[in-house]
């Protein structure tokens, strides 16, 4: 269940808890980190670029407009809270469960240089 990853505020907004790894190789939701959603963003943490990438990733993941997603705490921390306005809680649950299910499927092993060129002929 994903209900421990977010709270619903008094005005109906969803506040999502995140654990962020900036400067990663790719931007993606990668799973859980305790009671937080673990995400990686390729942007470096300088100048708020990682925070902007986090807002964009959350908006894309939940199908919300970026203008409805706001960083509310943790601007200089890996532990962040992001508020999403106007989202149906059932829709948030469904989307989080889907992304966590796809994140839990182990990606295939990346080929080494030789494997990606095909078999060696002697």
N, C-alpha and C positions, 0 to 999 in steps of 0.2 A: 504494500500500500504506500502511497506517496503523500498522505495527509500530513506526515511529520516534516515535510520539506517546505511547507508554507503555512501562513496564517491568513485569516480573513479579517481585515480591519473593520472598524465600526461603520465605515461608509461603503462597505462592500468591495473594496479594493483587495487584491491578493498581494501579500508581501512574501516574496520567495527568498529563502536563505541559500547563499551560494558559497562555495569554496573555489577560488579562482587561481589558476596557474597561468600567469602572463608569460609572454615570450616563448610560447610553445611552438611546435612545428606546424600545427594546424589548429583552427578554431572549431571546437566541438564540445558537446555534452558528453562526458565520459563515464558518468555513473553517480554514485553516492559517496559522500564523505561524512559519516555520522548522520546527523539530521539536516545535512545540506546537500544541495545538488552540486556535484563537482564538474567544473567546466574548465576548458583550456582555451586560451585565446592567443593568437599569433602575435598580436600587437604588444610592444614593450610597455612597461609600466610608466614610462616617462611622459609627462605632459597630459596625463589623463587619457592617453590613447587606448590603454587596456580597458579602462572603464567604459569608454565609448563602444569598444568592441563587445563588451559584456552586455551592454544595453541592446545592441543590435542582435546579438545571439539570442537573448531572452525573447525579444520581439519576434524573431524568426521562428524560434522553437514553439512559442505559444500562439503564433498566428495573430499577433497584436501589432498595431501601428507603433512605430518607434516613439512617436510623440506621447503615447500612453504608458511608456516604460520609463521609470525614474530611479536612479540610484539614491537610496535614502540613508544608507550608512556604510562605512567601510571604504571610503574613497582611497585611502592609502594602506589598506589591509587586504589580505587574501580572503578574509571572511567579510562578505558583503550582504546587504539586503537590498532587494530591488522591488519597488512597488509597481504593479501593473493595474491600471485603472480600467474599469468597465469590462472585466472578464467574468464569464460565468464559471463558478467554482467547479461544476461538473466537467466543463470543457477543459479547464486547467488540469484536473485529475487525469482525464483521458489522454491529453497530449503528453503529460509527464510520464505516465505509465508507458505510452508508446515509445518515447525517446529513451527511457531507461531499459526497456526490453531490447531495443535495437542496439543500445550501447553495451549491453551485457553479452551480446554475441561476440565471441572472440574474433577479431579480424584475422585474416590469413597471414601467414608468415610472408614478409617481404622478400622478394627474390634478391639474391646477391648479383653482382655484376655478371658473372659467368652464366648463371641460370637464366637471366633475362635475355641472353644472346642465343640461347638454344643449346643443343647438345654439342659436345666437342667431337670433331671428326678427326680421326687419325689416319 
